[in-house]
């Protein structure tokens, strides 16, 4: 009897949750009709996965993606999850947060940070300069007054770091294609984060074996 009652309560809760989702969808559609197509905050786009949000990517063949967005740090070939959420976020403002988590993991800030130009805002540049952390961002303003040799040295250093950055970007693609982060399909509560974490664990174990 106890198991039967528990099953009934579980089914009742599931039905009530679905009814709540259906009610929210109906209310949102009424709002859209009243406002003649004005956007509705947190509009539900999937009945069976109401938390999911469309994320505008602008990539060829894939302008919009659905699912949680993860902010991942790569350190010496290993990947670490800094943040995951359904709502789209600007990762460019998360550099300081990511470096703070790096300090929690390793006890110190890194000597070098390789990030794409999305992170190259003035606040991030100032933070990196204050903590003597090198980076691969393009120089702001006019080119510095330098000799031919100094210019060539700076350009070689920039190309080297861009090559390192490209390697990191490739590892993110590897995470998606081989370790199942290209399609998050665990819809149980907390399942999406668990799938990402397990994918990162598998990736890191593979990296450790490669270094052994």
C-alpha positions in Angstrom: 0.0 0.0 0.0 2.8 2.4 0.8 4.5 2.0 -2.6 1.1 2.3 -4.3 0.3 5.6 -2.5 3.8 6.9 -3.2 3.3 6.1 -6.9 0.0 7.9 -7.0 1.5 11.0 -5.3 4.3 11.0 -7.9 1.8 10.7 -10.8 -0.4 13.4 -9.2 2.6 15.7 -8.9 3.6 15.1 -12.5 0.1 15.8 -13.8 -0.1 19.0 -11.7 3.3 20.2 -13.0 2.1 19.6 -16.6 -1.1 21.5 -15.9 0.9 24.4 -14.4 3.1 24.5 -17.5 0.0 24.4 -19.8 -1.6 27.2 -17.9 1.6 29.3 -18.2 1.8 28.7 -21.9 -1.9 29.7 -22.3 -1.3 32.9 -20.3 1.8 33.8 -22.4 0.0 33.3 -25.6 -2.9 35.5 -24.4 -0.4 38.2 -23.5 1.2 37.9 -27.0 -2.2 38.2 -28.6 -3.1 41.2 -26.5 0.2 43.0 -27.2 0.2 42.1 -30.9 3.4 40.0 -30.8 5.4 41.8 -28.1 8.0 39.6 -26.5 7.1 37.8 -23.3 9.8 37.2 -20.7 10.8 33.6 -20.2 8.4 32.4 -22.9 8.1 28.6 -22.7 9.2 27.0 -26.0 9.0 23.3 -24.9 6.1 21.8 -23.0 8.1 18.8 -21.9 11.2 20.9 -21.0 9.9 24.3 -19.9 13.2 25.5 -18.5 14.9 25.5 -21.9 15.5 28.8 -23.6 16.4 29.7 -27.2 20.0 31.0 -27.4 20.8 33.1 -30.4 24.2 31.9 -31.8 24.2 33.4 -35.3 26.2 30.5 -36.7 25.7 29.3 -40.2 23.2 26.5 -40.3 22.5 26.9 -36.6 21.3 30.4 -35.8 19.5 29.3 -32.6 20.4 26.6 -30.1 18.3 25.2 -27.3 19.4 23.9 -23.9 21.7 25.0 -21.0 24.7 27.2 -21.7 27.9 26.2 -20.0 30.9 28.4 -19.2 34.0 26.1 -19.2 37.6 26.9 -18.3 40.5 24.9 -19.8 43.7 24.4 -17.8 46.6 22.3 -19.2 44.2 20.3 -21.3 41.6 19.7 -18.5 38.1 21.2 -18.5 36.4 22.7 -15.5 32.7 23.8 -15.2 32.4 27.4 -14.0 28.8 28.1 -14.7 25.7 26.5 -16.3 22.3 28.0 -16.8 19.4 28.0 -19.2 19.1 31.8 -19.7 21.6 33.2 -22.2 24.5 35.1 -20.6 27.4 37.2 -21.8 30.4 35.1 -20.9 32.6 38.2 -21.6 31.8 39.6 -18.2 32.6 36.4 -16.4 36.4 36.5 -16.6 37.0 37.7 -13.1 34.5 35.1 -11.7 36.3 32.4 -13.7 39.7 33.4 -12.5 38.4 33.5 -8.9 37.3 29.9 -9.3 40.7 29.1 -10.8 42.3 30.4 -7.5 39.9 28.3 -5.4 41.0 25.2 -7.4 44.7 25.8 -7.7 45.5 28.3 -4.9 46.8 31.0 -7.3 45.9 33.0 -10.3 47.2 31.9 -13.7 50.2 33.6 -15.3 48.5 33.6 -18.7 44.8 33.8 -19.8 43.9 32.9 -23.3 40.4 34.0 -24.2 38.7 35.2 -27.4 38.0 38.9 -28.2 34.6 38.7 -26.5 36.5 39.0 -23.2 38.6 41.9 -24.3 36.7 44.6 -22.6 38.4 47.4 -20.6 37.3 46.0 -17.2 38.9 42.6 -18.0 42.1 44.2 -19.4 42.4 46.3 -16.2 41.9 43.3 -14.0 44.5 41.3 -15.9 47.0 44.2 -15.8 46.4 44.7 -12.0 47.3 41.1 -11.3 50.1 40.9 -13.9 48.3 38.2 -15.9 49.4 38.0 -19.5 46.8 37.7 -22.3 46.4 37.5 -26.1 44.1 40.4 -26.6 44.8 42.8 -29.4 46.4 46.1 -28.3 43.9 49.0 -28.0 44.5 52.4 -29.7 47.4 53.3 -32.0 50.3 50.8 -32.5 53.1 51.3 -29.9 56.2 53.1 -31.0 58.7 50.2 -31.5 61.5 49.0 -33.6 61.1 46.5 -36.4 62.6 43.8 -34.2 60.2 44.6 -31.3 57.2 44.6 -33.7 58.2 41.2 -35.2 58.7 39.8 -31.7 55.2 41.1 -30.6 53.6 39.6 -33.7 55.2 36.2 -33.2 54.1 36.2 -29.6 50.5 37.1 -30.6 50.4 34.4 -33.3 51.8 31.8 -30.8 49.1 32.6 -28.3 46.4 32.6 -30.9 47.5 29.2 -31.9 47.2 28.1 -28.3 43.8 29.6 -28.2 42.7 27.8 -31.3 43.8 24.5 -29.7 41.6 25.3 -26.7 38.7 26.1 -29.0 39.2 22.8 -30.7 39.0 21.0 -27.4 35.6 22.6 -26.8 34.4 21.2 -30.1 35.8 17.8 -29.0 33.7 18.0 -25.8 30.6 18.5 -27.9 31.2 15.9 -30.6 32.8 13.1 -28.6 31.6 13.6 -25.0 27.9 14.3 -25.6 27.8 18.0 -24.8 26.4 18.9 -28.2 22.9 17.6 -27.2 21.9 17.8 -23.6 18.9 15.4 -23.2 18.7 14.6 -19.5 15.5 16.3 -18.6 15.2 15.0 -15.0 15.7 17.7 -12.3 19.4 18.5 -12.3 20.1 16.0 -15.0 21.4 18.5 -17.5 24.1 19.6 -15.1 24.9 16.0 -14.3 25.3 15.2 -18.0 27.7 18.1 -18.5 29.7 17.1 -15.4 30.0 13.5 -16.5 31.0 14.6 -20.0 33.8 16.7 -18.4 34.9 13.9 -16.2 35.2 11.5 -19.2 37.1 14.2 -21.1 39.5 14.8 -18.2 40.1 11.1 -17.8 40.9 10.8 -21.5 43.3 13.8 -21.2 45.0 12.2 -18.2 45.5 8.9 -20.1 46.9 10.8 -23.0 49.4 12.5 -20.7 50.4 9.3 -18.9 
